[in-house]
């Protein structure tokens, strides 16, 4: 146990990365002691939530031991030396398979660490596990044909969201401070929203990734904005493997002090497409906007930028892309895929080659460009946007998505996916709770490349919002 402030007692597994590093420096505790608390926390929680894949406590103990020895000599090896971390299934780690959450994927050891994993390892993180995800990352859910069903620690009957499902659940359950996810339509922000965490979808290219893809980013999932910024200081370091990465840029990731005074903030309560926003979600987001207004920001309600045609175009493209992958498998292998995903992707088989060349590609390309144009126009008028992360408070753990309908798979990503296509940074941060105490997130979006500004707005909101509720306790046996 640790007393960081006054008489407040905090378990080591609940401490932020910032506080852990301060504790190591002051020799209050060691990386080995912290890891043992996390191992105990995993033993208590994991039977209920199933967040981890390739959990390796013994390997982590060896890494933590060498880190402890370095700290004893006051010679840390990197920015995050001794800080525990998890990495999502689909981010390659050397010598380990990358199943992509799908039983249909052939398992083979990765030849090397992908860029985000390499950066965390170089910085001295104690990487003790990978985390779960749904098939091919194409669900906002903890449902998978390969991994066991991942559940939400706030209410194990509910979904943690996805596709960074295990990362979200692990963060809420106290499996240490740092969790790496990926996001192509909301996959770090949605689980952060439903698990009470902070998650940054960086500007495209800010964090090098391999393989790169339109809209795909890797980002931090943490309990505090300071930890997200600390993680970004490592993840954003250059890697030549990503041909879409941004030029190396000196960013002071500690410079988060930002006043909302006189900032123009757009309040987006209607995405323009997708599911209708539930009452309790709307109330939390409006309350957040009023908090910024009380701090001197100028709030203006704005229209959403996502049209039904844009959402349909993205849906069609992803169906065809997924079917292309599944069609290469034998019938037996394809049959191992989650039925929901198979049902959804099979619609891509109905598109002819001419459809794909003349219609689908250009539909995707044109709609993506339309989203980018709409976002650019919007940010000529505002400095930041506040919106829901998800239109719904929660949904059952066993569902593939809030509507659980493969004919309408992406109605719930209406507030998140535009910013992947436009490349704007977007932050999910807990804004409040429903009447039963379930977390509800708020999304803060900034101009392209203004990642530090978005984090600064999140830091300001942490102060305006005040402390969160206590993190959930494990279910009784």
Secondary structure, 3 states (H helix, E strand, C coil): CECCCCCCCECHHHCCHHHHHHHHHCCCCCHHHHHHHHHHHHHHHHHHHCCEECCCHHHHHHHHHHHHHHHHCCCCCCCCCCCEEEEECCCCCECCECCCCCCCCCCCEECCCCHHHHHHHHCCCEEEEEECCCHHHCCCCCCCCCCCCCCECCECCECCCCCCHHHHHHHHHCCCCEEEEEECCCCCHHHHHHHCCEEEECCCCCCCCCCCCCCCEEEEEECCHHHHHHHHHHHCCCCCCCCCCCCCCCCCCCCCCCCCCCCEEEEECCCCCCCCCCHHHHHHHHHHHHHHHHCCCEEEEECCCCCHHHHHHHHHHHHHHHHHHHHCCCHHHHCCCCHHHHHHHHHHHHCCHHHHHHHHHHHHHHHHHHHHHHHHHHHHHCCEEEEECCCCCCCECCCCCCCCCHHHCCHHHCCCHHHHHHCCCEEEEEEEECCCCCEEEEEEEECCCCHHHHHHHHHHHHHHHCCCCCCCCCCCC
